[in-house]
Amino acid sequence: MSESMIWWSVGIYLIIALAIAVLSRQGKAGDMSSYFLGDRQMNGFVSALSYSATTYSAFMMVGLAGLTYKGGVGALGFEIVYFAGVSLVAIFGPKFWSVGKKFGFVTPSEMLGHRYNSKAVAVAVALASCLFLIPYAAVQLTGVGYLLQGMTDGAISFTTGILVATALAIFFSYVAGIRSVMWTDSLQAVMMVVASTLVALLAISELGGFKALFHTLETEHPQSLSVPGSGLFSFVTFLGLTIPWFFFALSNPQVSQRLFMPSSLKAMRQMLIGFLVFGFIYTLVSILWGFTALAAFPDLAKADLATPTLLASGLVPPVLGVIVMIGIMAAAVSTIDSIMLTLSSMLARDVYANVKPGTTEKRQLTIGKIVIPIIAIMAFAFAQLELNLIAVLSVAASSGLAVIVPAIIGAFYWRRGTAAGVLVSVVGGGLFILFVYLNGGKFLGIPAGIWGVPLSTLLFIGTSLLTKAPTAVADEFLHVANNSRKATQSESSAANLAAKGA
């Protein structure tokens, strides 16, 4: 595909996305809630598309397709486990929304700091999130770099690709905060799922249809249709990849922060249902892309080049290929936007404001905006390392974030949990996971992804039992969280009365 066609497409996308981002602005975002949460007034449709675009970023069309190319059908099982984990949103979403609305929380780390009555908890969770999320942001940049490099056969370099993605991410974050991100997400989510499905069907048709595709896989790549297949998806490795992914919706703050944003619990339900429909389609399409690339181009130097090679090939019409490319790039930028906004809000509200008590909302917002490009530059530097297999790197980031999960579950279900328990589990568990990854990714032959949740759970429970719990604060917090169902019923009653009045 020609370099000029790529640049023209990026330019057209930028103009359309800029128009949407500017139109999404509603007055001046003068406080943290407005800039980072959209005033907690996001509707269900926009929330669903934005949640989908943020979650299914470069990881899916580049990472999951690459994982399928390398490891076969086990990649489908891996992603289905994530789907099962989305059930956690149904359980915890209303609780997050209720306490966020009552206490005015802007970040998940602020919520935990309040629940455990400890500024140190808020600071520790915020810093741990930065430590593991910046590499995950870099993964998105890497996906864009591989995409543009592969589709132009190297005419656009890897570094140029990640530089473009970094600039776009910073730009959209500044236009209107989370509002611009969510509305541009909606555009790219629709474009992405429609175009990518058409590409999958056309590419498979060019190979002779589904029957011919799977016949080729059965005869030439039989290992791709079995588990562990080529060996990537052994049982232990599968657990190491899937356990952190199961808890993704809770452990990743750029995702859990969105549980504060819907305008109502009804909007949250719509968000969840829309996300599940989108995700099911997108998962199947990504897997099919990986299989199609394996059948058509079995000797790629890197598995993560499966998608760009497929899009640049004669199997896909150039116009459709470039539309999908823009969709993938936009989704990756969306995820980076969300990560930058979440981390900047955490650093401003949970680190800076706690180090300097009495910091005003206006000052917090200023600090948050200053931090955004710093986070982007750090992600850019990490992406330059060109580490292999985007999907595995994504899981590595989630493995580190998973140590926060016991504290989140304990916040809503265990009155006896303490700040000391959170600090020991998050700091101790996080350092252990980091140590394991720096030493090959396994400890005693067991992947880091398996260690995180059990170890941090033991540390959290054991330390909490030895220390004093803030029971008064916990009781108030749990009262609000556990009345989320009553809030839902009140909303339904109000809606029924309004309908009768009309």
C-alpha positions as CSV (number, residue, x, y, z in Angstrom):
1,M,0.0,0.0,0.0
2,S,1.4,3.4,-0.9
3,E,2.8,5.8,1.7
4,S,0.8,8.7,0.3
5,M,-2.5,6.8,0.6
6,I,-1.7,6.1,4.3
7,W,-0.9,9.8,5.1
8,W,-3.9,11.1,3.3
9,S,-6.1,8.7,5.2
10,V,-4.5,9.7,8.5
11,G,-5.1,13.4,7.6
12,I,-8.8,12.8,6.7
13,Y,-9.4,10.8,10.0
14,L,-7.7,13.6,12.0
15,I,-10.0,16.3,10.5
16,I,-13.2,14.2,11.2
17,A,-12.1,13.2,14.7
18,L,-11.1,16.8,15.5
19,A,-14.5,18.1,14.5
20,I,-16.2,15.5,16.7
21,A,-13.8,16.2,19.6
22,V,-14.5,20.0,19.4
23,L,-18.3,19.5,19.1
24,S,-18.1,17.2,22.2
25,R,-17.0,20.1,24.4
26,Q,-19.7,21.4,26.7
27,G,-18.5,24.6,28.3
28,K,-15.2,24.8,30.0
29,A,-14.0,21.7,31.9
30,G,-13.0,23.6,35.1
31,D,-12.7,20.8,37.6
32,M,-11.5,17.2,37.9
33,S,-14.9,15.6,37.5
34,S,-15.7,17.5,34.4
35,Y,-12.4,17.0,32.6
36,F,-11.7,13.4,33.6
37,L,-15.3,12.0,34.1
38,G,-17.4,14.0,31.7
39,D,-19.4,15.4,34.7
40,R,-20.6,11.8,35.3
41,Q,-23.2,12.3,32.5
42,M,-22.2,9.9,29.8
43,N,-25.1,8.0,28.2
44,G,-25.1,4.2,27.7
45,F,-24.6,4.2,23.9
46,V,-21.5,6.4,24.0
47,S,-20.2,4.6,27.1
48,A,-20.5,1.2,25.4
49,L,-18.7,2.2,22.2
50,S,-16.0,4.1,24.2
51,Y,-15.5,1.2,26.6
52,S,-15.1,-1.1,23.6
53,A,-12.7,1.1,21.7
54,T,-10.6,1.6,24.8
55,T,-10.5,-2.1,25.7
56,Y,-10.2,-3.6,22.2
57,S,-7.2,-1.6,21.0
58,A,-4.0,-2.6,19.3
59,F,-4.2,-5.7,21.6
60,M,-7.0,-7.2,19.6
61,M,-6.5,-6.7,15.8
62,V,-2.7,-6.7,16.1
63,G,-2.0,-8.5,19.4
64,L,-4.8,-11.2,19.4
65,A,-4.4,-11.9,15.7
66,G,-0.7,-12.2,16.3
67,L,-1.3,-14.6,19.2
68,T,-3.6,-16.7,17.0
69,Y,-0.9,-16.7,14.3
70,K,1.7,-18.0,16.7
71,G,-0.3,-20.1,19.1
72,G,-3.4,-21.2,17.3
73,V,-6.9,-21.7,18.7
74,G,-5.8,-21.4,22.3
75,A,-5.9,-17.6,21.7
76,L,-9.7,-17.9,21.5
77,G,-9.9,-19.6,24.9
78,F,-7.6,-16.9,26.3
79,E,-10.0,-14.2,25.1
80,I,-13.1,-16.0,26.2
81,V,-11.7,-16.0,29.8
82,Y,-11.5,-12.2,29.6
83,F,-15.2,-12.2,28.4
84,A,-16.1,-14.2,31.5
85,G,-14.2,-11.7,33.6
86,V,-16.5,-8.9,32.3
87,S,-19.1,-10.4,34.6
88,L,-17.2,-8.6,37.3
89,V,-18.6,-5.3,35.9
90,A,-22.1,-6.5,36.5
91,I,-21.2,-7.2,40.1
92,F,-19.0,-4.2,41.0
93,G,-20.1,-1.6,38.5
94,P,-23.2,-0.5,40.4
95,K,-21.1,-0.4,43.6
96,F,-18.4,1.8,42.0
97,W,-21.1,4.1,40.5
98,S,-22.9,4.5,43.9
99,V,-19.9,5.3,46.0
100,G,-18.4,7.5,43.3
101,K,-21.6,9.5,43.1
102,K,-22.0,9.8,46.9
103,F,-18.4,10.6,47.8
104,G,-17.3,12.4,44.6
105,F,-14.5,10.0,43.7
106,V,-12.6,10.8,40.5
107,T,-10.1,7.9,40.6
108,P,-10.2,4.2,41.8
109,S,-7.2,4.9,44.0
110,E,-9.0,7.8,45.6
111,M,-11.9,5.4,46.3
112,L,-9.5,2.9,48.0
113,G,-7.8,5.6,50.0
114,H,-11.2,6.7,51.3
115,R,-12.4,3.2,52.1
116,Y,-9.3,2.2,54.0
117,N,-9.0,5.7,55.6
118,S,-5.4,6.2,54.4
119,K,-3.8,8.7,52.1
120,A,-0.8,6.3,51.8
121,V,-3.1,3.7,50.2
122,A,-4.2,6.2,47.5
123,V,-0.6,7.2,46.8
124,A,0.6,3.5,46.6
125,V,-2.2,2.4,44.3
126,A,-1.7,5.4,42.0
127,L,2.1,4.8,41.8
128,A,1.7,1.1,41.2
129,S,-0.8,1.8,38.4
130,C,1.8,4.1,36.8
131,L,4.5,1.5,37.0
132,F,2.5,-1.1,35.1
133,L,0.2,1.0,32.9
134,I,2.9,3.0,31.1
135,P,4.3,-0.2,29.5
136,Y,0.7,-1.1,28.5
137,A,0.4,2.3,26.9
138,A,3.7,1.6,25.1
139,V,2.2,-1.6,23.8
140,Q,-0.5,0.4,22.0
141,L,2.1,2.6,20.4
142,T,4.0,-0.5,19.4
143,G,0.9,-1.8,17.6
144,V,0.6,1.4,15.6
145,G,4.3,1.3,14.7
146,Y,4.1,-2.3,13.4
147,L,0.8,-1.5,11.6
148,L,2.2,1.5,9.6
149,Q,5.5,-0.2,9.0
150,G,4.0,-3.4,7.8
151,M,1.4,-1.8,5.6
152,T,3.9,0.4,3.7
153,D,6.6,-2.3,3.6
154,G,8.9,-0.1,5.7
155,A,8.3,3.2,3.9
156,I,6.9,4.5,7.2
157,S,9.3,3.5,9.9
158,F,8.3,2.0,13.2
159,T,9.5,5.1,15.1
160,T,7.5,7.4,12.8
161,G,4.4,5.3,13.5
162,I,4.7,5.5,17.3
163,L,5.6,9.2,17.1
164,V,2.3,9.9,15.1
165,A,0.3,7.9,17.6
166,T,1.9,9.7,20.6
167,A,1.1,13.1,19.1
168,L,-2.5,12.2,18.3
169,A,-3.0,10.8,21.8
170,I,-1.7,14.0,23.5
171,F,-3.8,16.2,21.1
172,F,-7.1,14.5,21.7
173,S,-6.5,14.4,25.5
174,Y,-6.2,18.1,25.6
175,V,-9.2,19.0,23.4
176,A,-11.9,18.3,25.9
177,G,-10.6,15.7,28.3
178,I,-12.6,12.4,28.5
179,R,-15.5,13.8,26.5
180,S,-13.4,14.2,23.3
181,V,-12.0,10.7,23.9
182,M,-15.3,9.1,24.3
183,W,-17.0,10.7,21.4
184,T,-14.1,10.0,19.0
185,D,-14.1,6.5,20.4
186,S,-17.7,6.1,19.3
187,L,-16.8,7.0,15.7
188,Q,-13.8,4.6,15.5
189,A,-15.6,1.7,17.3
190,V,-18.4,1.6,14.7
191,M,-15.9,2.1,11.8
192,M,-13.6,-0.6,13.3
193,V,-16.1,-3.4,13.8
194,V,-17.9,-2.9,10.5
195,A,-14.7,-2.6,8.3
196,S,-12.8,-5.3,10.1
197,T,-15.7,-7.8,9.7
198,L,-15.9,-7.0,6.0
199,V,-12.1,-7.5,5.7
200,A,-12.2,-10.9,7.4
201,L,-15.1,-12.1,5.1
202,L,-13.4,-10.8,1.9
203,A,-10.0,-12.2,2.8
204,I,-11.5,-15.6,3.6
205,S,-13.5,-15.5,0.4
206,E,-10.2,-14.8,-1.6
207,L,-8.8,-18.0,0.0
208,G,-11.8,-20.0,-1.2
209,G,-14.1,-19.6,1.8
210,F,-14.3,-20.9,5.3
211,K,-14.1,-24.6,4.2
212,A,-10.9,-24.0,2.2
213,L,-9.4,-21.9,5.0
214,F,-9.8,-24.6,7.6
215,H,-8.8,-27.3,5.2
216,T,-5.5,-25.4,4.7
217,L,-5.1,-25.1,8.4
218,E,-5.9,-28.8,9.0
219,T,-3.4,-30.0,6.3
220,E,-0.6,-27.5,6.6
221,H,-0.9,-26.2,10.2
222,P,-2.7,-28.8,12.2
223,Q,-1.1,-27.6,15.4
224,S,-3.0,-24.3,15.1
225,L,-6.3,-26.1,15.6
226,S,-5.4,-27.9,18.8
227,V,-4.2,-27.0,22.3
228,P,-1.4,-26.7,23.3
229,G,-0.7,-26.7,19.5
230,S,2.7,-25.2,18.8
231,G,3.4,-25.3,22.5
232,L,2.6,-21.7,23.4
233,F,-0.6,-22.6,25.2
234,S,0.5,-25.2,27.7
235,F,-1.8,-25.4,30.7
236,V,0.5,-23.5,33.0
237,T,1.2,-20.8,30.4
238,F,-2.5,-20.5,29.6
239,L,-3.2,-19.9,33.3
240,G,-0.4,-17.3,33.5
241,L,-2.0,-15.4,30.6
242,T,-5.7,-15.7,31.5
243,I,-5.8,-15.1,35.3
244,P,-4.6,-11.5,35.1
245,W,-6.9,-11.0,32.0
246,F,-9.9,-12.3,34.0
247,F,-9.6,-9.4,36.4
248,F,-8.8,-6.8,33.8
249,A,-12.1,-4.9,34.3
250,L,-11.2,-4.3,38.0
251,S,-7.5,-4.1,38.0
252,N,-6.9,-1.7,35.2
253,P,-7.9,1.8,36.4
254,Q,-8.4,3.3,33.0
255,V,-11.3,0.8,32.7
256,S,-12.6,0.8,36.3
257,Q,-12.6,4.7,36.3
258,R,-15.2,4.5,33.6
259,L,-17.6,2.9,36.1
260,F,-17.9,6.4,37.6
261,M,-18.9,8.1,34.3
262,P,-22.4,6.8,33.3
263,S,-25.3,9.1,34.0
264,S,-27.3,6.4,35.7
265,L,-27.2,2.7,36.5
266,K,-29.5,2.1,33.4
267,A,-26.8,3.7,31.3
268,M,-24.2,1.4,32.9
269,R,-26.3,-1.6,32.0
270,Q,-26.5,-0.4,28.4
271,M,-22.8,0.1,28.4
272,L,-22.2,-3.5,29.6
273,I,-24.6,-5.1,27.1
274,G,-23.2,-3.0,24.2
275,F,-19.7,-3.9,25.1
276,L,-20.5,-7.6,25.2
277,V,-22.1,-7.6,21.7
278,F,-19.2,-5.6,20.3
279,G,-16.6,-7.7,22.0
280,F,-18.0,-11.0,20.8
281,I,-18.0,-9.9,17.2
282,Y,-14.5,-8.4,17.4
283,T,-13.0,-11.4,19.1
284,L,-14.2,-13.8,16.4
285,V,-13.0,-11.4,13.7
286,S,-9.5,-11.1,15.3
287,I,-9.2,-14.9,15.6
288,L,-10.2,-15.3,11.9
289,W,-7.6,-12.6,10.9
290,G,-4.9,-14.6,12.7
291,F,-5.9,-17.8,11.0
292,T,-6.2,-16.2,7.6
293,A,-2.8,-14.6,7.9
294,L,-1.3,-18.0,8.9
295,A,-2.9,-19.7,5.9
296,A,-1.8,-17.0,3.4
297,F,1.6,-15.9,4.9
298,P,3.0,-18.8,7.0
299,D,6.6,-17.5,7.2
300,L,6.3,-14.0,8.8
301,A,9.3,-12.9,10.8
302,K,7.1,-11.6,13.6
303,A,3.6,-12.8,14.6
304,D,2.5,-9.3,15.3
305,L,3.0,-8.5,11.6
306,A,0.1,-10.8,10.7
307,T,-2.5,-8.0,10.6
308,P,-0.5,-5.3,8.7
309,T,0.6,-8.0,6.2
310,L,-3.0,-9.1,5.6
311,L,-4.2,-5.5,5.2
312,A,-1.5,-4.7,2.7
313,S,-1.9,-7.8,0.7
314,G,-4.0,-8.4,-2.5
315,L,-6.6,-10.2,-0.4
316,V,-8.0,-6.9,0.8
317,P,-9.2,-4.0,-1.3
318,P,-6.8,-1.0,-0.6
319,V,-9.6,1.4,0.5
320,L,-11.1,-1.1,2.9
321,G,-7.6,-2.0,4.2
322,V,-6.8,1.6,5.0
323,I,-10.1,2.1,6.7
324,V,-9.4,-0.8,9.0
325,M,-5.9,0.5,9.6
326,I,-7.2,3.9,10.6
327,G,-9.7,2.1,12.9
328,I,-7.0,0.1,14.6
329,M,-4.7,3.1,15.0
330,A,-7.6,5.2,16.4
331,A,-8.5,2.5,18.9
332,A,-4.8,2.3,20.0
333,V,-4.7,6.1,20.4
334,S,-8.0,5.8,22.4
335,T,-6.5,3.4,24.8
336,I,-3.4,5.6,25.2
337,D,-5.7,8.6,25.8
338,S,-7.6,6.8,28.5
339,I,-4.4,5.6,30.2
340,M,-2.9,9.1,30.1
341,L,-6.0,10.7,31.4
342,T,-6.4,8.1,34.2
343,L,-2.8,8.2,35.3
344,S,-2.7,12.0,35.2
345,S,-5.8,12.3,37.3
346,M,-4.4,9.8,39.8
347,L,-1.0,11.6,40.0
348,A,-2.7,15.0,40.5
349,R,-5.5,13.9,42.9
350,D,-3.9,11.0,44.8
351,V,-0.2,11.9,44.8
352,Y,0.3,15.6,44.4
353,A,-2.8,16.6,46.4
354,N,-1.9,14.3,49.3
355,V,1.7,15.4,49.3
356,K,0.5,19.1,49.3
357,P,-2.8,19.1,51.4
358,G,-5.2,21.8,50.6
359,T,-4.6,21.7,46.9
360,T,-7.6,23.2,45.0
361,E,-9.5,21.4,42.3
362,K,-8.2,24.0,39.8
363,R,-4.6,23.3,40.8
364,Q,-5.2,19.5,40.6
365,L,-6.5,20.0,37.1
366,T,-3.5,22.0,36.1
367,I,-1.1,19.4,37.4
368,G,-3.1,16.7,35.6
369,K,-2.8,18.5,32.3
370,I,1.0,19.0,32.8
371,V,1.5,15.3,33.5
372,I,-0.2,14.1,30.3
373,P,2.7,14.7,27.9
374,I,5.2,13.4,30.4
375,I,3.4,10.1,30.6
376,A,3.2,10.0,26.7
377,I,6.9,10.6,26.4
378,M,7.7,7.8,28.9
379,A,5.4,5.4,26.9
380,F,7.1,6.5,23.7
381,A,10.5,5.7,25.1
382,F,9.4,2.2,26.3
383,A,7.8,1.5,22.9
384,Q,11.2,2.1,21.2
385,L,12.4,-1.1,22.7
386,E,10.2,-3.1,20.2
387,L,9.6,-5.9,22.6
388,N,7.9,-8.9,21.0
389,L,4.3,-10.2,21.1
390,I,1.9,-7.4,22.0
391,A,-0.6,-9.8,23.6
392,V,1.9,-11.2,26.1
393,L,3.2,-7.8,27.0
394,S,-0.4,-6.7,27.7
395,V,-0.9,-9.6,30.0
396,A,2.4,-8.7,31.8
397,A,1.1,-5.3,32.6
398,S,-2.2,-6.8,33.9
399,S,-0.2,-9.2,36.0
400,G,1.3,-6.3,37.9
401,L,-2.0,-4.5,38.2
402,A,-3.7,-7.7,39.5
403,V,-2.1,-7.2,42.9
404,I,-4.7,-4.4,43.5
405,V,-7.6,-6.8,43.0
406,P,-7.8,-8.2,46.6
407,A,-7.9,-4.6,48.0
408,I,-10.8,-3.8,45.6
409,I,-12.8,-6.9,46.5
410,G,-12.1,-6.4,50.1
411,A,-13.3,-2.8,49.9
412,F,-16.8,-4.0,49.1
413,Y,-17.0,-7.3,50.8
414,W,-14.7,-7.4,53.8
415,R,-15.2,-4.9,56.6
416,R,-12.0,-6.2,58.3
417,G,-9.6,-5.1,55.6
418,T,-7.0,-2.5,56.6
419,A,-4.8,0.1,55.1
420,A,-1.7,-1.8,56.2
421,G,-3.1,-4.9,54.4
422,V,-3.5,-2.9,51.2
423,L,0.0,-1.4,51.4
424,V,1.7,-4.7,52.0
425,S,-0.2,-6.5,49.3
426,V,0.1,-3.8,46.6
427,V,3.7,-2.8,47.3
428,G,5.0,-6.3,48.2
429,G,3.0,-8.1,45.5
430,G,3.9,-5.5,42.9
431,L,7.6,-5.7,43.6
432,F,7.5,-9.5,43.5
433,I,5.8,-9.5,40.1
434,L,8.4,-7.0,38.8
435,F,11.2,-9.1,40.2
436,V,9.8,-12.2,38.4
437,Y,9.5,-10.4,35.1
438,L,13.0,-9.0,35.3
439,N,14.2,-12.6,35.8
440,G,12.6,-14.3,32.9
441,G,8.9,-14.1,33.8
442,K,8.7,-17.3,36.0
443,F,9.4,-18.1,39.6
444,L,9.8,-21.8,40.6
445,G,8.7,-22.6,37.0
446,I,5.3,-20.8,37.5
447,P,4.5,-17.7,35.4
448,A,4.2,-14.3,37.1
449,G,0.5,-14.1,36.1
450,I,-0.4,-17.0,38.3
451,W,1.5,-15.6,41.4
452,G,-0.1,-12.1,41.5
453,V,-3.6,-12.6,42.8
454,P,-2.9,-15.5,45.3
455,L,0.1,-13.8,46.8
456,S,-1.4,-10.4,47.2
457,T,-4.6,-12.0,48.6
458,L,-2.5,-13.8,51.3
459,L,-0.6,-10.6,52.1
460,F,-3.8,-8.5,52.3
461,I,-5.7,-10.9,54.5
462,G,-2.7,-11.8,56.8
463,T,-1.7,-8.2,57.4
464,S,-5.3,-7.0,57.9
465,L,-5.9,-9.6,60.6
466,L,-2.8,-8.3,62.4
467,T,-3.9,-4.6,62.2
468,K,-6.8,-2.5,63.2
469,A,-9.6,-1.8,60.6
470,P,-11.3,1.6,60.1
471,T,-14.7,0.1,60.9
472,A,-16.6,3.4,61.0
473,V,-15.5,4.5,57.6
474,A,-16.0,1.0,56.3
475,D,-19.5,0.8,57.5
476,E,-20.5,4.1,55.8
477,F,-18.8,3.0,52.6
478,L,-20.4,-0.4,52.6
479,H,-23.8,1.0,53.4
480,V,-23.7,3.2,50.2
481,A,-22.2,0.4,48.1
482,N,-24.7,-2.2,49.2
483,N,-27.7,0.1,48.5
484,S,-26.8,0.3,44.8
485,R,-29.7,-2.1,44.1
486,K,-32.1,0.3,45.9
487,A,-30.8,3.1,43.7
488,T,-31.6,1.0,40.7
489,Q,-35.1,0.4,41.9
490,S,-35.6,4.1,42.6
491,E,-34.5,5.0,39.1
492,S,-37.0,2.5,37.7
493,S,-39.8,3.9,39.8
494,A,-39.0,7.4,38.8
495,A,-38.9,6.4,35.1
496,N,-42.3,4.6,35.4
497,L,-43.8,7.7,37.1
498,A,-42.5,9.9,34.3
499,A,-43.9,7.6,31.7
500,K,-47.3,7.6,33.3
501,G,-47.2,11.4,33.6
502,A,-46.4,11.7,30.0
